[in-house]
Amino acid sequence: MTPLPRVVVAAPATGQGKTTVATGLMAALAAAGHEVSGHKVGPDYIDPGYHALACGRPGRNLDPHLVGEDLVAPLLLHGARGAEVAVVEGVMGLYDGRIGGNGFSSTAHVAALTRTPVVLVVDISRSSRSIGAVVHGMATWDPSVSVAGVILNQAGSPRHADEVRSSISLPVLGVIPRDASIATPSRHLGLVTAAERGESEQVVARLAEVVAEHVDLDAVLALARSAPPLAAAPWTADPARNGSQIPPTRQKVAVAAGRAFTFRYAETAELLAAHGCDVVPFDPASDPALPDGTAGLYLGGGFPEVHAADLTANSTLRAQIREAVLDGLPTVAECAGLLYLCRTLDGAPMAGVLDADAAMTERLTLRYPVATATADTLLTRAGEQVTGHEFHRTTVTPTAAGAPAWTIDGEDVGFASPTLHASYLHTHWAGHPRLAARFAEAVHAHG
């Protein structure tokens, strides 16, 4: 049994202030001298960036769809190693999960899997005593979920807050007044990433001040400490657990970073490091060349469409990457990486590795699929299935060529070969460690 004080911050619906309160709570507890670990339910990359700023350590994701139910608690314990308390931010409404999945991968699902008490954040700006009914319903809907406290957000006045408080039987741990100054700006895929907001650290510090002033931190900590020990061992990236060998030498994997490439799971780098790869970040928008000795390339997610001009202007690096990938450099590209490898993105020249063009659209593609490998490729073997997610407002034409990377919902998508794997699909390698092992094996063979 492994002890870990922990709490889930959830809400009845999106837009209640869950991210604001969760990030502020992490930052406030850290400012009070506690070692805090930040986690996010679901596949989202953006919120963990703010969690990292708040906690001073990587933000982590907990998603049963991406990694399987059995790994959720181990990944929580792994991410929270050395922490005094873990704060888990939920996704959407408390019971909202994968469409058609009866709440699978919802915040409630993760709370139940990890036996974590829930603090419900409720926007009370447009209601008063009706909030009591909402909280009562949330708290009694599923007996496996422990809704143990409430934070009232967007209170219009003390009198308003008192009226709401009188309707709630659960402990009210805080009342946060209306404050437009702590809103977070949005973009076509959600919040603006922490890496792109010059004032991000100041915003997080302001959130900490607001939460410390209006939320009973001692009560939250007491609730977190009431969570029972977990009957699980922390996850490890050790290749031996998956039947892989640790190579005798190390090879360098260049990982795209900077403002255009901010999306990747922390465990991806940890798995590569455990498989004998030295992960070296580089910025495709500004670095003149790949890191010396690069034997593998990982291009994760992000917003290349926002930074297309800078990516295009760095023509020397684009040319080097095109030549290296076409020459067999083992390369993984997810979503933003796929766009970067196209000929053009909204007409702006990209690396030109793929005979395809990308463009922004009005339509948001958001799905949580099971993907099937179409052939033996850099990452996959024909017929294998993985879980993943897609979240983008771009399209690539053609959608596939040669050996498609995947078949999803009956459609061939992406581009793959023995040395390249490029598609929109984001995968969490902790849930599919064989992908990391195969990529590392190809990197070592190339190096």
C-alpha positions in Angstrom: 0.0 0.0 0.0 1.3 3.4 -1.0 0.2 6.5 0.9 -0.4 9.8 -1.1 -2.4 12.7 0.1 -4.5 13.8 -2.9 -7.6 15.6 -4.1 -9.5 15.8 -7.4 -10.7 19.3 -8.5 -13.9 18.8 -10.6 -16.9 20.7 -11.8 -20.5 20.1 -12.9 -19.6 21.3 -16.4 -16.9 23.0 -18.5 -16.5 26.7 -17.9 -17.0 26.7 -14.1 -13.5 27.8 -13.3 -12.0 24.4 -12.7 -8.6 25.1 -14.3 -8.3 28.5 -12.6 -9.0 27.0 -9.2 -6.9 23.8 -9.7 -3.9 25.7 -10.9 -4.3 28.4 -8.2 -4.6 25.7 -5.6 -1.4 24.0 -6.8 0.4 27.3 -6.8 -0.9 28.4 -3.4 0.1 25.1 -1.7 3.5 25.3 -3.3 3.9 28.9 -2.2 3.0 27.8 1.3 6.0 25.5 1.3 4.5 22.2 0.2 5.8 19.9 -2.6 2.9 19.6 -4.9 2.3 17.3 -7.9 -0.1 18.5 -10.6 -2.1 16.1 -12.7 -4.8 16.4 -15.4 -7.6 14.0 -16.2 -7.8 13.3 -20.0 -5.4 13.8 -22.9 -5.1 17.6 -22.7 -1.6 19.0 -23.0 -2.3 22.7 -22.2 -3.4 22.6 -18.6 -0.4 20.5 -17.5 1.8 23.3 -18.8 0.2 25.7 -16.3 0.4 23.0 -13.6 4.2 22.7 -14.2 4.5 26.4 -13.7 2.5 26.2 -10.5 4.3 23.2 -9.0 7.8 23.5 -10.4 7.7 19.9 -11.7 6.2 18.3 -14.8 2.4 18.2 -15.2 1.1 14.7 -15.7 -2.0 13.2 -17.4 -4.3 10.5 -16.1 -6.4 8.9 -18.9 -7.8 5.4 -18.7 -8.6 5.4 -22.5 -4.9 6.2 -23.4 -3.2 3.9 -20.9 -5.8 1.5 -19.5 -7.5 1.4 -16.1 -4.7 -0.6 -14.4 -2.1 2.1 -15.1 -4.0 5.1 -13.8 -3.0 4.7 -10.1 0.6 3.7 -10.9 1.1 6.7 -13.1 -0.4 9.0 -10.4 2.1 7.6 -7.9 4.9 7.9 -10.4 4.2 11.5 -11.2 3.8 12.3 -7.5 7.1 10.8 -6.3 8.5 12.9 -3.6 5.4 15.1 -3.4 3.5 15.9 -0.2 0.2 16.3 -2.0 -1.2 15.6 -5.5 -3.8 17.9 -7.0 -5.7 16.3 -10.0 -7.6 18.7 -12.3 -10.7 17.0 -13.8 -12.0 17.3 -17.4 -15.4 18.7 -18.6 -18.2 17.8 -16.1 -17.5 15.3 -13.3 -19.3 12.4 -15.0 -18.5 13.3 -18.7 -16.3 10.8 -20.4 -15.8 9.1 -23.7 -18.9 9.3 -25.9 -20.8 6.1 -25.7 -18.6 4.8 -22.9 -21.0 5.3 -19.9 -18.5 7.7 -18.3 -15.3 5.9 -19.2 -12.3 8.2 -18.8 -14.4 10.8 -17.0 -13.1 12.6 -13.9 -15.4 10.5 -11.8 -13.9 7.3 -13.3 -10.3 8.5 -12.4 -11.4 9.6 -9.0 -12.9 6.1 -8.4 -9.9 4.3 -9.8 -7.6 6.3 -7.5 -9.9 6.5 -4.5 -9.5 10.2 -4.4 -11.8 12.7 -2.7 -13.4 15.3 -5.0 -13.7 19.0 -4.5 -16.4 20.4 -6.7 -15.9 23.9 -8.2 -19.2 25.5 -9.0 -19.8 28.8 -10.8 -22.6 30.4 -8.8 -22.8 33.7 -10.8 -26.3 32.9 -12.3 -28.0 31.1 -9.5 -28.3 30.8 -5.7 -30.1 28.0 -3.8 -30.4 25.9 -7.0 -26.7 25.3 -6.6 -27.6 23.1 -3.6 -29.6 20.8 -5.9 -26.7 20.6 -8.4 -24.2 19.7 -5.7 -26.6 17.2 -4.1 -27.0 15.5 -7.5 -23.3 15.4 -8.2 -22.5 14.0 -4.7 -25.1 11.2 -4.8 -25.1 10.2 -8.4 -22.4 7.5 -8.1 -21.6 6.0 -4.7 -18.1 5.0 -5.9 -17.2 8.7 -6.2 -16.6 10.7 -3.0 -17.6 14.4 -3.5 -16.3 15.7 -0.2 -16.2 19.5 -0.5 -17.2 22.5 -2.6 -15.6 25.7 -3.7 -18.0 28.4 -4.8 -16.7 30.5 -7.8 -17.7 33.8 -9.2 -19.7 34.9 -6.1 -21.4 38.3 -6.6 -21.3 39.3 -2.9 -21.0 37.8 0.6 -24.8 37.8 0.8 -25.0 35.9 -2.4 -22.4 33.4 -1.3 -24.2 32.9 2.1 -27.5 32.1 0.3 -25.7 29.4 -1.8 -23.8 28.1 1.2 -27.1 27.6 3.2 -28.3 25.2 0.4 -25.3 22.9 0.5 -24.8 20.1 3.1 -21.2 19.4 2.1 -18.3 21.5 3.5 -17.7 24.7 1.6 -13.9 25.1 1.4 -13.8 28.5 -0.2 -15.7 31.3 -1.9 -14.0 33.1 -4.8 -15.4 36.4 -5.9 -15.8 37.6 -9.5 -12.5 38.7 -10.8 -12.0 39.2 -14.6 -8.3 39.7 -14.1 -7.6 36.0 -13.6 -9.3 34.8 -16.8 -7.2 32.8 -19.2 -7.3 33.6 -22.9 -8.4 31.0 -25.4 -7.5 29.9 -28.9 -9.0 27.6 -31.5 -8.0 24.5 -29.5 -8.5 25.8 -26.0 -6.4 27.8 -23.6 -3.3 29.5 -24.8 -0.3 27.4 -23.8 1.8 28.5 -20.8 4.9 28.6 -23.1 3.3 31.3 -25.3 2.1 33.6 -22.6 4.8 36.0 -21.6 3.0 36.8 -18.4 2.2 33.2 -17.5 4.3 33.1 -14.4 2.6 36.3 -13.2 -0.8 34.9 -14.0 -0.1 31.7 -12.0 1.2 33.8 -9.1 -2.0 35.8 -9.2 -4.0 32.7 -9.1 -2.1 31.5 -6.1 -2.8 34.8 -4.3 -6.6 34.5 -5.0 -6.9 30.9 -3.9 -4.8 31.5 -0.8 -7.0 34.4 0.2 -10.4 32.8 -0.5 -9.9 29.0 0.0 -9.2 27.2 3.3 -5.9 25.5 2.3 -5.7 23.7 5.6 -9.1 22.2 5.0 -8.1 21.1 1.5 -4.9 19.5 2.9 -6.9 17.7 5.6 -9.3 16.3 2.9 -6.3 15.2 0.8 -4.8 13.4 3.7 -8.0 11.5 4.3 -7.5 9.7 1.0 -6.6 6.0 1.6 -3.3 4.4 0.6 -3.3 3.0 -2.9 -2.8 -0.7 -3.5 -0.5 -0.1 -6.4 3.2 0.4 -7.2 4.5 3.5 -9.0 4.8 3.1 -12.7 8.4 2.8 -14.1 9.9 3.3 -17.5 12.3 0.4 -16.9 12.5 -1.5 -20.2 13.0 -4.8 -18.3 9.3 -4.6 -17.2 8.3 -4.9 -20.8 10.8 -7.5 -21.8 13.2 -5.0 -23.5 17.0 -4.8 -23.2 18.8 -1.6 -22.2 21.3 -0.9 -25.0 25.0 -0.7 -24.0 25.5 2.7 -25.6 23.3 5.9 -25.8 22.0 7.7 -28.8 20.6 11.2 -29.2 16.9 11.9 -30.0 16.1 15.4 -31.0 12.7 16.4 -29.6 10.9 19.5 -31.1 10.3 22.2 -28.5 9.8 25.9 -28.5 6.5 27.8 -28.9 5.3 25.8 -31.9 5.9 22.3 -30.3 4.7 22.2 -26.7 2.6 19.1 -26.5 4.1 15.8 -25.3 3.7 13.6 -22.3 6.4 13.6 -19.7 6.6 9.8 -19.8 7.6 9.9 -23.5 11.0 11.4 -22.7 11.3 9.1 -19.6 10.7 6.0 -21.7 13.2 7.1 -24.3 15.8 7.8 -21.7 15.2 4.4 -20.1 15.7 2.8 -23.5 19.2 4.3 -23.9 18.3 7.6 -25.7 19.4 11.1 -24.6 16.5 13.4 -25.3 17.7 16.8 -26.6 15.2 19.6 -27.2 15.5 21.9 -30.2 13.4 24.7 -31.6 12.4 24.3 -35.3 11.5 27.9 -35.4 14.9 29.3 -34.4 17.7 26.7 -34.1 19.9 26.6 -37.2 20.5 22.8 -37.2 19.6 19.6 -35.5 21.7 18.8 -32.4 25.0 17.2 -33.3 24.8 13.4 -33.4 21.1 13.2 -33.8 20.1 9.6 -34.4 16.3 10.0 -34.0 13.7 12.7 -34.4 10.5 13.2 -32.3 8.1 15.9 -33.5 5.2 16.2 -31.1 2.1 18.3 -30.9 1.6 22.1 -30.7 0.5 25.0 -32.8 2.7 25.2 -35.9 -0.2 27.0 -37.7 0.3 30.0 -35.3 4.1 30.0 -35.9 4.2 29.0 -39.5 6.1 32.2 -40.6 8.9 31.5 -38.2 9.1 27.8 -39.2 9.2 28.8 -42.8 11.8 31.4 -42.3 14.2 28.8 -40.8 14.9 27.3 -44.2 18.3 25.9 -43.3 16.9 23.6 -40.6 13.9 22.7 -42.8 16.2 21.6 -45.5 18.4 19.6 -43.1 15.3 17.8 -41.6 13.9 17.0 -45.1 17.2 15.5 -46.2 17.7 13.6 -42.9 14.2 12.1 -42.8 14.2 11.1 -46.4 17.6 9.5 -45.8 16.2 7.3 -43.1 16.5 9.2 -39.8 14.0 7.4 -37.5 11.2 10.0 -37.1 7.9 10.1 -35.2 5.5 13.0 -35.9 2.2 13.5 -34.1 -0.3 16.1 -35.2 1.9 19.3 -35.3 4.8 17.2 -36.4 2.7 15.8 -39.2 1.9 19.4 -40.4 5.6 20.4 -40.2 6.6 17.5 -42.4 4.1 18.5 -45.1 5.0 20.5 -48.2 3.0 23.5 -47.0 0.8 24.7 -44.1 -1.7 27.2 -45.3 0.5 27.9 -48.2 3.7 28.5 -46.1 6.5 26.1 -47.0 7.3 23.4 -44.4 9.9 20.6 -44.4 8.5 18.9 -47.5 9.1 15.4 -46.4 5.5 14.3 -47.2 3.8 14.7 -50.6 0.9 16.4 -48.8 -0.4 19.9 -47.9 -2.0 21.1 -44.7 -4.6 23.8 -44.2 -6.7 25.3 -41.4 -10.4 24.5 -41.5 -13.6 25.7 -39.7 -14.2 22.2 -38.4 -12.8 20.8 -35.2 -11.7 17.2 -35.3 -12.0 15.7 -31.8 -12.1 12.0 -31.3 -10.9 9.3 -28.9 -10.4 6.4 -31.2 -8.9 2.9 -31.3 -6.5 2.8 -34.2 -5.3 -0.2 -36.1 -1.9 -0.5 -37.7 -2.1 -1.2 -41.4 1.5 -2.5 -41.8 4.8 -3.2 -40.2 6.3 0.3 -39.7 8.7 2.1 -37.5 6.4 1.9 -34.5 3.8 -0.8 -35.3 3.2 -4.3 -36.6 0.3 -5.0 -38.9 -3.0 -5.5 -37.1 -1.9 -4.1 -33.7 -4.3 -1.7 -32.0 -3.6 1.4 -29.9 -5.8 3.9 -28.2 -5.2 7.6 -28.9 -6.8 11.0 -29.4 -7.1 13.6 -32.1 -7.7 17.3 -31.5 -7.1 19.7 -34.4 -8.6 22.2 -36.8 -6.4 21.4 -39.8 -6.7 18.9 -42.6 -4.0 17.2 -44.6 -4.4 16.4 -48.3 -4.1 13.5 -49.1 -5.0 12.0 -45.8 -2.8 9.0 -46.4 -0.3 7.6 -48.9 1.8 4.5 -49.4 1.5 2.6 -46.1 -1.0 4.5 -44.0 0.0 4.9 -40.4 -3.4 3.8 -39.1 -7.0 2.8 -40.0 -9.4 4.8 -37.8 -13.2 4.4 -38.1 -12.7 2.6 -41.4 -10.4 5.3 -42.9 -6.7 5.0 -43.8 -4.9 8.0 -42.3 -1.3 9.1 -41.9 2.0 8.2 -43.5 4.4 5.4 -42.4 7.4 3.4 -43.4 10.2 1.4 -41.7 11.8 4.7 -40.6 8.9 7.2 -40.4 5.5 7.4 -38.6 3.4 10.5 -39.0 -0.3 11.1 -38.3 -2.7 13.2 -36.3 -3.1 10.6 -33.6 -1.6 11.3 -30.2 -0.6 8.3 -28.2 0.6 7.9 -24.6 3.6 5.6 -24.8 3.2 4.6 -21.1 0.1 2.7 -22.3 1.8 1.3 -25.3 5.5 1.0 -24.3 6.3 -1.2 -27.3 6.1 1.9 -29.5 8.8 3.6 -27.5 10.9 0.4 -27.5 10.7 0.1 -31.3 11.5 3.7 -31.9 14.5 3.4 -29.6 15.6 0.2 -31.3 15.5 2.0 -34.7 17.4 5.0 -33.2 20.2 2.7 -32.0 20.4 0.9 -35.3 20.7 4.2 -37.1 23.2 5.6 -34.8 
